[in-house]
Structure formats: C-alpha cells, structure tokens
Amino acid sequence: MYEHTFVKVELSSFKLAPARDYHKIVREHEKRDGSSFRYLLQARGYGTPAFYELIFKRKMDEEGG
C-alpha cells in the first residue's frame, strides 16, 4: 500500500514564478521519508500554467503507517 501527499505550488499570473521554493519542498519530503514524486502542471483556460501540484508517494509499512 502507498501513501500519497499532494502539495500545491501556485504560480504568479504575470511571470509564472512559483510562490514557494519547490526544490526545497522536494528535498524536505525526500529527507523526511524518502518518498518519490511526480508533478502535475495545471493550465489556465488560455494555456498558461496556473500551478504545480507535487505528488509524493511512499510505501507504507505493514501496520499502515
């Protein structure tokens, strides 16, 4: 069984700069529990990105935690 954690990182509408340091978020999750991750980029109606969603996945132990 796997546990998933979703972290949303908003992008500014003008420069499309992330509101939070996503590199730091990835490093923190990796240090804490060695989770792997993927990302999803959500677009606005006219095609520019609105936010990143970082999806972290880690295997749960047999007891479920």
C-alpha positions in Angstrom: 0.0 0.0 0.0 1.2 3.5 -0.7 0.5 6.9 0.9 0.2 9.9 -1.3 0.8 13.5 -0.3 -0.3 16.4 -2.6 1.4 19.8 -2.4 0.1 22.7 -4.5 2.6 25.4 -5.6 0.8 28.5 -7.1 2.4 30.4 -9.9 2.2 34.1 -10.4 0.0 35.1 -13.3 2.5 37.6 -14.8 6.0 36.0 -14.6 4.7 32.4 -13.8 7.2 32.3 -10.9 6.4 29.8 -8.2 5.1 31.3 -4.9 7.2 28.7 -2.9 10.5 27.1 -3.5 9.5 23.7 -4.9 13.1 22.4 -4.8 13.1 22.9 -1.0 9.7 21.1 -0.8 11.1 18.1 -2.7 14.3 17.9 -0.6 12.3 18.1 2.7 10.0 15.3 1.6 12.9 13.2 0.5 14.8 13.7 3.8 11.7 13.0 5.9 10.5 9.8 4.4 12.4 9.0 1.2 9.3 9.4 -0.9 9.4 9.6 -4.7 7.4 12.2 -6.5 5.8 13.3 -9.8 4.4 16.6 -10.7 1.3 17.8 -12.4 1.0 21.2 -14.2 -2.5 22.7 -14.3 -3.1 25.2 -17.1 -5.5 28.2 -17.0 -8.2 28.5 -19.7 -5.9 30.2 -22.1 -3.0 27.8 -21.9 -0.6 29.3 -19.4 0.2 27.3 -16.3 -1.7 28.1 -13.1 0.1 25.9 -10.5 2.3 22.9 -10.0 1.0 20.0 -7.9 3.8 17.9 -6.5 2.6 14.4 -5.8 4.7 12.4 -3.3 4.4 8.7 -2.9 5.9 6.5 -0.2 5.4 2.9 0.6 3.6 2.3 3.9 4.8 -0.4 6.3 2.7 -3.5 7.1 1.0 -1.8 10.1 -0.3 1.0 7.8 1.9 3.9 8.9 
